Amino acid sequence: MIDREYSLPAGVAGQAIRLTLSPAELSDLADQCESLAADRQRWGLARVLQVMGIESPGGAGGEQGASRQGMWISLLADSGAYESAAFALLPGDCEYCASRDDAGLHSATVVLAGGHSASSQGAGSVSMAVCAALLRALAHQRSATPHLA
């Protein structure tokens, strides 16, 4: 298990994130998010928040263990605003695109500063499509940056 702390160029959710998963594990979690049914979005977001070290307000760290932005994202997810929570995870300086096809399946592309990008497709919800693309982009970034992998 890898335990490295680093910041994305603007930081996910405006903060340094602490990833404990290898690039392969991040990709596996992205696959899980992408395959979740829409009624399992909360589970997927909770796992992504956990992986990124963003505590929920009621979590073990309480208010002291989470940034304001992290708490806001958790509150959005807890209130069912899954899409807003997923988009709030994206660094402010990244590029992204999300879409829905005629079968109702969602896709997303995330391009992190520095050009590390990834996509998702066929997700059951836009929130999980965005999370899957972000996790894959982070995996690509970590793979391409030896001191992070």
N, C-alpha and C positions, 0 to 999 in steps of 0.2 A: 504494500500500500504506500502511495506517495503522499507526503505531507509537506507541501510547499505553499507559501503565501506570496502572492504577487498581485500587481494591479494591471488591469487592461488599460489601454491608453487613457480612457476617461473613467475607468473602473465600472464594473457592472453595478448598476444601481448607485453610481457615484461613490463607491467605496472599494477598498481592496477586497479581494475575495480570497478565500482559503479553500483551494481545491485539494481533496484527498484522493481523487481517483486518477488513474492513469488514462492516457488517451484512449486506450481500448475500452476501459470501463466507462468513460464518458460517452463513447460511441454506443456501447451496449445500453446505457441509460437513455440515450437519444432514440434508439430502436424501440425501447419499452414505451417511451412517451408517445412516439408516433403510432404505436399499435393500440393505445388505450381508447376505449369507447368514450364518448363525450361525457358520460356520467362518472367517469373516473378521473376527470381533470384535476380535481382537488388533490388526489393522491399524487399525481404526476408533479403538480406544482410544489407540493410539500417536499417531495424527494429532491427536486431541483433546488429549492431554497436550502434544504439541508446540505446538499453537496456544495453549494456556494457559501456555506457558513452564515447564512442569513437566518437569524433566529426569529421565531414567531413571538409576538408580544407575551403570550402565555407560556412560552418555552422556558427551559431551564435557565437561560440567561436573563430573562425578563427584559425590562427596558434598558438595563445596563449592558446586556449582551448583544443588542442589536442597534444598528444605526437607525436614524429616523427614517431614511429611505427604505431600509430593509423592513422596518416595522410597517411602513405604509404598504409595501408590496404584500406582506403577510396579511394585513387587514383587508386588502383588496381581494386576495384569494379566499380568505375566510368568509367574506360577504358574498361570494359567488361571482365577482367581477374578474373571472379568469383571464379574459383577453387583456384587460387593463394590467393585471399583474404580470402577465407574460411580456407585454411590451415594455413595462417598467423595468424589467430585468436587463433590457438591452442597453449597452453603453451609449451615451449621448452622441458619440462621434462615429457610430457604426451606420452602415446602410442596411436597409431591409426591405423586403417585399413579401406580402402574404396574399394568397389567392384561394379561391374555392372553385372547384370544377362542377360540371353539371350533375355529377353523381353525389355532390355534397361533401366531397373529401377535400381536405385543406393541404396546402403546400406553403412553404416559406423559404426564403433565402436570407442569410445574414452574412454581411461582409464586415469584419472587424477592421479597425484602423490597422494599417500594416498589410492589408490585403488578404488575410486569412478568411476564407469564406466556406460556407457549406449550405446545403439545402435539405429540405425534408419534403416528402410527398406522401399523399394518401393517408394523412392523419385524420382522426375522427373529430378534431376540433382545431380551431385556429390557434388557441393557446398552446396546445401540444405540438403543433407544427412549428411555431416560433421557438418553443423550448428545445425541440429536437434539433432545429437548425443552429441555434446558439450553442448547444452542447457539442455538436459536431465541429463548429467553427473553433471552439475552445480546444477541442481535441487536436485539430489541425495546427493550431497555434502552438500548443505544447509539444507536438511532434516535431515541429520545425524549429523550436527553440530549445536546444539541448539542456540548458540549465533549468528549464521548467518541467521537462518530461521525466 
